[in-house]
């Protein structure tokens, strides 16, 4: 489940952003592509906000969180509900891409670990 949202500003973020996918449009995203990040949260977490940053030129980046266009950002809720975390709690997240449901539209498996 992914929900398109509108009107979310940087002040609503509960951690410093991290790269979810580093896409290279010269080829397909391989099955099993994975990544991860560790965040230090500022409070409870109920999901992840995903958006795109496109580097157009060395000195030009289009950030879709600021521009809010093209059905972005997208909210990816935690499947088991919110995590009641306090400010300063580290949150480790791993994700991987799978093509089980359709060969052109990846599904993502997200694992969240807290201390």
TORMAR-116060 format. One record per residue (C-alpha): x, y, z; chain. Coordinates in steps of 0.5 Angstrom, whole numbers, plus 2048, in hexadecimal, padded with zeros to 3 digits. Each point is the difference from the previous one (the first is absolute). Layout:
(rec (X, Y, Z), "A")
...
***
This chain:
(rec (800, 800, 800), "A")
(rec (803, 807, 7FE), "A")
(rec (7FC, 806, 801), "A")
(rec (801, 807, 7FC), "A")
(rec (800, 806, 805), "A")
(rec (800, 807, 7FF), "A")
(rec (802, 806, 804), "A")
(rec (805, 7FC, 804), "A")
(rec (806, 805, 802), "A")
(rec (807, 7FE, 802), "A")
(rec (7FE, 802, 807), "A")
(rec (7FC, 7FA, 800), "A")
(rec (806, 7FB, 7FF), "A")
(rec (801, 7FC, 807), "A")
(rec (808, 7FF, 7FD), "A")
(rec (805, 802, 7FB), "A")
(rec (7FE, 7FE, 7F9), "A")
(rec (804, 7FA, 7FD), "A")
(rec (801, 7FD, 7F9), "A")
(rec (7FA, 7FA, 7FF), "A")
(rec (802, 7FF, 7F9), "A")
(rec (806, 803, 7FC), "A")
(rec (7FD, 7FF, 7F9), "A")
(rec (804, 7FF, 7FA), "A")
(rec (7FB, 801, 7FA), "A")
(rec (805, 7FD, 7FB), "A")
(rec (7FE, 7F9, 802), "A")
(rec (7FA, 7FC, 804), "A")
(rec (800, 800, 808), "A")
(rec (803, 7F8, 801), "A")
(rec (7FB, 7FC, 804), "A")
(rec (803, 7FF, 807), "A")
(rec (803, 807, 800), "A")
(rec (800, 802, 807), "A")
(rec (802, 806, 805), "A")
(rec (800, 803, 807), "A")
(rec (801, 805, 805), "A")
(rec (800, 802, 807), "A")
(rec (7FC, 806, 802), "A")
(rec (800, 804, 807), "A")
(rec (7F9, 801, 801), "A")
(rec (7FD, 806, 803), "A")
(rec (7FA, 7FC, 803), "A")
(rec (7FA, 7FB, 7FE), "A")
(rec (801, 7FD, 7F9), "A")
(rec (7FA, 7FD, 7FC), "A")
(rec (803, 800, 7F9), "A")
(rec (805, 803, 7FB), "A")
(rec (7FF, 806, 7FB), "A")
(rec (803, 7FE, 7F9), "A")
(rec (802, 805, 7FB), "A")
(rec (804, 802, 7FA), "A")
(rec (806, 804, 7FF), "A")
(rec (803, 801, 7F9), "A")
(rec (806, 802, 7FE), "A")
(rec (7FF, 804, 7FA), "A")
(rec (807, 803, 7FF), "A")
(rec (806, 801, 805), "A")
(rec (7FD, 806, 803), "A")
(rec (7F9, 7FE, 7FF), "A")
(rec (7FC, 7FC, 805), "A")
(rec (7F8, 7FF, 7FF), "A")
(rec (7FE, 7FE, 807), "A")
(rec (7F8, 7FD, 800), "A")
(rec (7FF, 801, 807), "A")
(rec (801, 808, 7FF), "A")
(rec (7FD, 800, 7F9), "A")
(rec (7FA, 7FB, 802), "A")
(rec (7FE, 7FD, 7F9), "A")
(rec (800, 7FA, 7FC), "A")
(rec (7FC, 7FC, 806), "A")
(rec (806, 801, 805), "A")
(rec (801, 800, 806), "A")
(rec (7FD, 7F9, 801), "A")
(rec (7FF, 7FD, 807), "A")
(rec (802, 7F9, 801), "A")
(rec (7FC, 7FE, 807), "A")
(rec (803, 7FB, 805), "A")
(rec (7FC, 7F9, 7FF), "A")
(rec (800, 7FF, 807), "A")
(rec (7FE, 807, 803), "A")
(rec (804, 806, 803), "A")
(rec (806, 7FF, 804), "A")
(rec (800, 804, 806), "A")
(rec (807, 802, 800), "A")
(rec (803, 806, 804), "A")
(rec (805, 806, 7FD), "A")
(rec (807, 7FD, 7FF), "A")
(rec (7FE, 7F9, 7FF), "A")
(rec (804, 7FD, 7FB), "A")
(rec (7FC, 7FC, 7FA), "A")
(rec (803, 7FB, 7FB), "A")
(rec (7FC, 7FF, 7FA), "A")
(rec (802, 7FB, 7FA), "A")
(rec (7FC, 7FF, 7FA), "A")
(rec (800, 7FC, 7FA), "A")
(rec (7FC, 800, 7F9), "A")
(rec (7FD, 7FA, 7FD), "A")
(rec (7FC, 7FF, 7FA), "A")
(rec (7FB, 7FA, 803), "A")
(rec (7FA, 803, 7FE), "A")
(rec (802, 804, 7F9), "A")
(rec (806, 800, 7FC), "A")
(rec (800, 807, 7FF), "A")
(rec (7FD, 803, 806), "A")
(rec (805, 7FE, 806), "A")
(rec (7FD, 7FF, 807), "A")
(rec (804, 802, 806), "A")
(rec (801, 7FC, 807), "A")
(rec (802, 804, 805), "A")
(rec (803, 7FE, 807), "A")
(rec (801, 805, 806), "A")
(rec (804, 7FE, 806), "A")
(rec (800, 804, 806), "A")
(rec (805, 7FF, 806), "A")
***
